Amino acid sequence: MSRDVYFETIAPAHRTVIARHLRRGDRVFVYDFTYRLKTIDWLVPLLDDGRVERIYVQPLSMADHGAIRATEWLYPRVAGHRLARRLARLFGEDDAATVLKKALLETVFPYWFIRLDLERRRDPSRRTILIPDTYCRSERALRDWSEAPVPLSDIDMPRVDRARFAWDGRRERWAQAQRLLGATILRVLRARRRARGRPLAARRAFDHVYAIEQPFQTKFEGGRRFDFLIDGHLLTRKNTAFLVSDSADGAWAERAREEGFEVLHRRDYLGQPAPADAHAPRRASVAALVTHTALSPSAPSWLRHAAATAVAVLLADVPLLEHVSVKNYIYTNQDTVLQGWRNALLRQYGARSWCFTMAIGGGYLYGDGAETEHRFWAHQNEHAFVTASRQLVDYHRRHPQRIDRCLAVGNIWSELTLHTERTVGRDALRAQWFGERARSGKVMAWFDTSFIQSDGSPSTYTEAIAWYADLLRLLEGNEDLLAVVKPSKDEGYFVHPRGQWSDARLGPRVLELWQTLRCHPRVCFLGHVGDPTTVVAASDLTVTYCFSSITAEALGARKRAFWYEPGERWRGVSYDRARGLVVHGFAELVERVRTLLDETDDTAWDHYLETNVKGLVEDHLDGRGLSRFRAALAEHGGLR
């Protein structure tokens, strides 16, 4: 009988096993829970030529709901472990429980995803083999739970491979925790040696610290530049600092200092002795946690790794917080165990952590059913969660969390759009893009999203090709239409051999369409670093792929905008309830563009916003979201 072989994860030892199955003519599949499979050199050629199929772990599924429910049942059964109790004493019962549930959820989720995926995917005419990692352990842990799924009886797990790779997986996760622990301690020891003889770091105080954790936060100029929070009144260059992680560091940080901004690095405080008034027992507690983490062979691997992450946070952040007083710690896009420990530590130092959403996340996401739950939003513990609308607040609140406040301030980027329009001016921007053509033409902004060519992806390369082809068709039929094209990714995303989501077959076709657009006389192709705020401010109409956040930003500034998909996949979703807000297929695209550009005056558009969009995409639609965010921060920061 023909066979399908599924690998839960990939380790070096799997190379020979995969080669053996391929020689036999088996079909081989790999679950991509890490989104890092293309960093494995020997695996890349197999993925590119299709001999090994990567199974994309989609953004949301019933597996998220099941894993969240399972975590709530399972955690009380492991909370009594001495390492968990040590973390609870150090961080507080509530925070420790929240963060450890987050770590446990990430361990339980692969079992649920694989279990449901195999139920749907397996072919009864073929023998199905699973090479597990954590699958069996999670299945055993949940066997007494009344809601646990029935084990699949027709899935083979070869005993020898199962035992061998389960041991390899446990050993590797133990090694990962120990490496994290060792690397953190070594870094601190080196910092202490460098700090000898240097003057002590001066005590500093800031009302607001904005954490720059990832490079994407620094790539924009214009309205979305890293300092967008500063208004010179509530948040200033003196009461606000930018805390830069190693991964986001670069020449931009030095330029920011030269411009007079306050820029902080954790590494500058590593190795510094504690001030006289510091909480001395905390450092002794860190030493005890290191010992417990290193000497807890009975602890589950997820618990050891969570504890090692806690050590890394304590060793890096305690010296910073001893020397830098913080009232508001602001971050985005960090839904991780590390950030959970950081939020708990900030709370102990009297600081408030604020998580704001950079984007809406997707109009397909915010339904009412269990299938729309997402594990990322479960077990968050920031002080305040800041997002665009009450609908999004309600969606996030459906997940188990420890968040004190949720604020629906409106879209923060909408205010920057209106500011750009007032200060720079639409005419100047349009003339910069199109010269004299801008006087008589209508300007349409065209924004894509992140594309992934895989089953379950919200947006595929096939759809990207149709999306850009439809733009060219639209331009052919409208001689007075001008287009500003702003892709979200660079060329390497689509074709780089080690690009996680690159596609050797379809990626070049996307770039061919890009080149055609670059050469089009009525197109300004800005590339991925273009400033979206500027583009929306100077355009007559904004169109984004379903469901990139730019359309919501435009609507928040009362600009004409809609989402477009070249097919029919998102018909009937939440945002599709509003007539004309989500457009499906080329015929509808032509009609909606004509309606908004040629047949809808400002009064009619305002009526449309008030009756269709307000309360669905956003509650305010007044372009004041950033001001509300700043006011909330100032309320808890105090002005200096």
N, C-alpha and C positions, 0 to 999 in steps of 0.2 A: 504493500500500500504506500502511496505517495505520502510525504510527510511535510508538515509545516512546523518549524522550530522557532520558538519565541525566547528571546533573552531579556530578562528583567533589566539587566545592566550589563556593561561591558568592562572587563578587566583584562590585563595582559594575558592571563591564562586562557581566556576565551578564544584567542587567535587560532590556535590549533584545532579547537573544537568547531569553530565556524568553518575553517578550511575543510575539515572532515565532512561536515554536513553538505557543503557546496559540492564536493567531489561526488557525493551520493546522489546529487540532483535534488536535494531538499530545498524548499523555500525557507529563507532565513529572515526573521524580523527582529528588530531591536527597539525596545521602548526608550524614548528619549526624555527621561525625567530631568536630566541635568541641562539640556539644551547646549551640550558641549561635545557632542559626538565627533564633530569635525576637527577637534583638537587631537584626535587619536590618528596618528599618521597612517598606520597600516589599514585602518578602517575606511579612510576617505575614498580610495579608489573603488572599494566595494559598494559604497553608498552612491557614488557618482554614476557608476554603470548599472546600478539597479540590482546587482547580485545580492545585496543586503538591503532590505527595505526598513527605513526608519519610521517608527510609529510616533506621530506627533501627539504630544499631550496637550489637548485643546484647552482654551482658557477657562471653560467651565463645563461641568457635566454632573450627572447624578453621583459620580464618584466623589466630588467635592462635598455634596450633602451627606453621603454615607460616611465619609472619613470624619467630618465634623461631628456627627452624631456618635460615631465610634469613640472618638477621642474623649468626649464628655463622659462616656461610660467607663473607659479604660483608665483614665488618669487617676481616680481615687485608689486604684489597685496598685499603683506604682508610686504614689505620692509619699509613702512612708519610708522609701529608701533613704539611707543616711545622707547620701549626696544631695537628694532633693531637700531634705530637712536642713542641711547646711546652707543651701541656696536660699531657702525660705527665711532663715535667721538673718542672712546677710542683706537680702533685698526686700524682705517683708512677705508675709504669707500670700497676699492677694496678687502682688506683682509676680512673684516667683511662680505661682500656679498658672497665671496667664501666659507667661513666657514659656514655661515648660510644656504647657498644652500646645503652644505653637510648634515647638520642636517635635512633640509626639505626633501631631497632626501630619507633619511632613514625612514622618516615618510610616504612618498608617495609610496615607493616601495612595502610594503605589499599589498596595494590595487591592484596594477598592477599584482603582482604575483598570488594572490588569483583569481582575475578576469580571467586571462588567464588559470590558472590551473583548475578552475571549468569548464570552457568552454571545456577543453579537457577531464576532468576526470568524470564529472557527468554522471550518468546512467539514460537515459530517462525512464526506467521501474521502477525507484525508486524515491521517493520524496527526494529532496535535500534541506537540512536545513543548513543555515549558522548562527552561533552565532558570530557576529562581535565585533570588538573593535574599530579600527580606520577606517574600511572599508567604512562605510556610510559617515563619515565626508569627507574623501578624494574624494569619488564619488560626493558629493555635491559641493566640492570646484572646481572640474574640469568640472562640467556640461556645462559650457559656452565655453569650449575649443573645437575648431573645430576638434582636433585629439583625443578627449576622446572616449574610447570604448563605444559602446552601452550597457546600463545596461542589465544584464541577467534577463529576465522576469520570468523564471521558477525556481528561487531560492527563497525559503521562509526564512524570517528572523522574527521569532516570536516577536511581538511588545513588549511584557512584558520583555522577556529576552534581547531584543536589548536595550531597555531603561535602564534596570537595569545594564547590564554589561558595557554599554557605560559609564554610570555614574561611575561605579566602576573603569573602566579603566582611566577615566580622573582624578578621585580622587587619584588613585595610582600614576599616572605620576606626578601630583602636589606634592604628598608626596615625590616621589623620588627626585624631584628637590629641595624641601625644606630640605630633609635629606642631600643631597649633599652639599647644601649651609651651613647648620648648622654644619655638621661634619667638613667642611673645616675651618669655623670660629673658632670652638671649638679647633681644632688642633693648630691653630695659637695662640690663647689665652694661651693655655697650654705651647706652646713653649716659649712665651714671659715670662711666669712666671719662666720657667726653666732657661731662659737666664739672668735673673736678677742677677747681681753680677759677671757674667762671663766676661772675657775679650772680647772685640769686635773681630769679625772674621777679620783676616788679609785680605787685598786686594790681590787678586791673578790674574794672567793673563795666558791664554793658547791660543795657536794658534788653537788647535783642541780639541773638547770634543766629545767623542763617548758615546752615551746614551745606557746603558744596561737596556732595559725595560722588557725583558721576560726571564724566566729561560733557554729556549733553547739556548740563546746566550752564556751561561756559561757552558754547559754540555760537550763540546768537549775539548779534549787535542790535542796535536800535532799541525798540520798546522792551524786548524780552532779555535784554542784557542782564547779567548776574545781579546788578544793583537795582532791579525794578522795584523792590520793596521801599527803597529810600525815597522820601518825598521832600526832605529838607525841613519838615515841620514835626511830624509825629515820629518818624524814623529818619535819623540824620547820620551823617558820616561819623559823628562822635559817639552816639549811643547805640550804634549798630556795627557789628563785626561779622566777617565772613570766615567761617571755620572750614579750612580746605583739607580734604582727605588726600592721601598719597595718590590714589587712583585718578583724582581730578586735578592734581597740581600741574603747573606748567608756566609758560612765560606770561600768561594772562594774569597770574597772581602777582607777579612782580610789577607788572604795569599798573595793576590796581593799587598797589602800595604807592607807586609814584604819583598816582592821581589823588592820593590823600585818603584812600579807604583803609580801614582797619582789617588786616588779614592775619588770621591765626592758624597755626599748625600744631597738632598734638605733639609732634616730635620735638618741638621747642621746649616742652615741659617735661618730657620723659627724663627720668634721672634726677629731677630737682628734689631736694629734701623738702619735707613737709614744713609749712610755716608753723610758727610757735602755737598759733591758735587753731591748727588743723585738728580734725577728729582722729587722733592717733590710733584708737582701737581698730579703725577701718583697715589700716595697712596690715595689722596683725591678722585680721580676719581674712584678708586676701592670701596671706601666706598659708593659713589653715586650709583655705579652699584649694590652693594649688596641691597641697599634700593629699587631700581627700580625692581630688580628681585623678592624680597620678596613681594613687594606690587604691583604686576601687574596681578590681577586676570583675566583681559581680554585677556592677552597674550595667544596664543596657547601653548599647553603643550610642543611641540618640541622647541619653542622659549625660554620658561622659562628654560628648561633643558640645552639648549645651553648656555644661559646666566649664569646659575649656574656653568657649566663647565668652562666658561671663568673666573668666580670668582676664582674657584679652581686653575686655571693656574696662575692667577695674584698673588694670595696670596702665592703660593708656589715658583713661578719662579722669581718674581720681587726681593725678597731679595737675591736670588742666583745671579742674573745678576747684582745687585748693588755691590756685593762683588767679583764676579768672571768675569773678562773680557774674552769674547769668540769671536773668529773670525769665526771658522767653527764649527757648531753643526751637528753631524753626527748621523743618525739613520736608522733603517730598520723596515719594517713590522708594521708600525704604521699609517695606513690609516684611521684616526679617527678625529672626531671633536676636541677632546682634542689636538691632535698634530697640527691641523690647527690653533687653538688659540696660541699654543706655537710658531709656525713658525712666526705668525704675531708679537708676542712680541719680538722674536729674531731680526726680521727685524728692530724694533724700537730701539733696543740697538746696531745696527750696525753689528750684526752677520749674517752669512749666514747659512741656513739650507740645509743639503744635505741628500737626501733619496737614499739609494742604495738597489738594489734588491738582496736578498739572493739566489733566484732561478729564473728559467725562467718562472715558472708559469704554463706551460702546452702547448705542441705542438698542442693540439686541440683548443687552445684558440685564437690564433692570426690569425684568418681569416679576411676577408674584409667586412663581412656582419654585419648588425645591431645586429644580434643575438650573436655576440662575444663581445659586449660592456659589461663592468662590472662596477657596481656602485662604487666599491672600488677606481677605478682610476679616477673617476670624482671629480672635485672641490678640487684638491690638490693645495697647495700653497707654497711648498718648493722653495728655491732658485734654487737648482739643483737636477735633477733626474738622477741617474747613473745606467745604465743597460748594458747588454752584447752586443747588436747588434742594427744596424739601424732599422731592422725590428721591434724590440721591442719599440724603440723610436717612430717610426711611429704609432704603435698600441696605445701607451699611448697618443700620441698627438691628436688622434681622439676624445678624451674625452674633455669636457670643463674643463679647468684648469687655474691656475695662476702660472706657473712655468717659471722661467727666462731662464734656460738652461737645455738641455737634452744631456747627454754624453753617447755615445756608446763606452765604453772602452774595451770591451771584457770581458770574464768571469774572475772575480777576483780570483776564487778558482783555476783556471788552473795554475796560476803562483806558487801557493803554492804547487801544485802537482809536478811541475818540481823542485822546491826548495827541497822538501822532497827527491826526487829521487837523487839529487846531494849530499845532506848532509848526509842522512841516508843510502841510497843505497838499490837497489832492492834486491840484494842477501841476505843481512842481514834480511830484513823484511820477505822474503819468507822462509828463514830458521827458523825464529821465529815461523812462522805459521805451516810449514809442515816438518821441519827437513830435512832429506836426500831425501825425496820424491821431494822436490823442485828442485833438480838438474836436473831431467829428465822430470818433468811434466810441463804442461801448466797451468797457474793460471788464473782463470776467477773470476772477482768480480761480485757479484749478489746483487743488491740493489732494495728494494721494494719502496712503497710509502704509503700514508695514505689511508686506506681502510674504506669505509662506506657502509654498506649493506642497500641500499635504492634505490628506483626508482630515476633516475636522477644523481646518483653518478658517477663520472668519473672512479672510481675503487671500486669494491664491494668485499665483503668477498668471494663470490663464485669465483670471478676471482683470489683472493689471494690464495685460495686453489688450483686452477688449476695451478697457477704460481709456487708455491713451489713443487707441484707434478711433473711438467714438469722438474724442476731442478733435481729431483731424477731420473727421466727417462733418462735425458741427461747424468748423471753420470754413470748410469748402462751401457750405450752404449759406453762410452769413458774411458777406464781404465787409460789413462795418464792425464785425466783432473782433476784439483784440483780447489776447489771453496771456495772463501771467502764470507760469507753471512753477510750482514749488513742491518738488518731491521731498519726502521725509528722510530718504536715505541716499547715500552716495553710490557711485557705480560699483564699488567693491562689494557692497551688500549683495548684489545680484550675481556677480561672476567670480569673485575671489575664490581660489581653490579651497581656502580654509574658512571661508565665510560660512557661518553656521546655517544660514538660510539661503545660500547661493544655490543656483540651479544651472548646471552646465548646458542643459538643453533649452530652457526657456529664458534664462537670464539674458543672453545676448539679444534675444528678440525684443525684450523690454528696452535695452539700450539702443537698439536700432530705431525704435520709435522716438526715444529721447533725442537722438541725433536729427531725425526728421523735423521734430519740433524746434530744435535749436536753429535750424536753417529756415524755418518758416518766417516770412516777412511780417506777420502779425502776431508773433509770439515772442515774449520775453521769458527766457528759461533761466530762472534764478539759481537753481541747484539747491541742495539740502541745507545750506547755511543761510539762505535768504531769511529775512525777518518776516514772519507771518503777520505780525501786527501791522507793519507798514503796508503789506500787500492788501490786507482786508480794508485798511483805512482808505486806500486810493482806488478801490474797485467798485464798480456798479453792482456786481453780483459775485457771491462766493459760492463755489461748488466744491464739496469734499467727498471723498470716498466714504461709504458707510463703514464705520461711524467715527471717522476722525473728528477730533474736538473742534477744529477750526470753524465749522458751521455754527456750533453752539456759541463760540466767541463772537462771531459776526452777529448772530441773532441777539446776543446780550447787548450789543451796541446798536440794536435796531436796524442793522444792515440787512439787505436782501440776501438770502442764502438758503440752500437746501443740501441734502445729502443725495448722492447719486450712486447707483449700482448698475452695471451693464446688463444684469440678469434679473431674476425674480426672487433671490434667496431671502431677502429680508422683508418681503411683503407681510404685513400683519403684525410686525413687532410694535413695541411701545410707541416709538416716535412716528410710526406710520399711521397712527390714529389721527394725526393732523393732516388735513388735505394738502397735498403738494409739498410736504416737508421731506418726505423720502420719495425719490423718483426712481422708477424701475424701467430700464430698457431705453433704447435710443429714441423711439418715437415719443415717449413721455418726456425725455430730455429736451428734444427740440421744442415741444409745446410749452414746457415750463420756462425755458429760457426766453422764448418769445413773450409769454405772458408777463413775466416779471420785468423784462427790459423795455417792452413796447406798450403794454396795456395796463400797467398797474401804477397809479400815481401814489404820492406819499400818504394821502389820506386813506386810500384803500389798503396800503401796506400796513399802516398803523392799526387799522381795524383787524387785519389778518393776525397780526402779532397778539393783540389783546384777546381775541376770541379763539385762537388755535394753539399758540405757542406758550403764552404765559401760563405758568402752573404746570407745564409739561416739561419743557427744556429748562426753564428758569422761572423763578418767582418774581423777579424785579424788572428785568429788561430796561434798566436805566443807566447801564454803564458805570455803576458805582461800586462794583464788587471789591475792587482793590482798596478803595477808601474804607469800606466796612471792615475788611481784614486788618488794615492798619489801625483803625480805631479800636478794634478788639484787642490787638497786641498792646497798644498804648494804655488801654484800661488796666492791663495787668503788668505793665512795665514801669509806668511812671516816667516822667520826662526829666531829662537832665539838661 
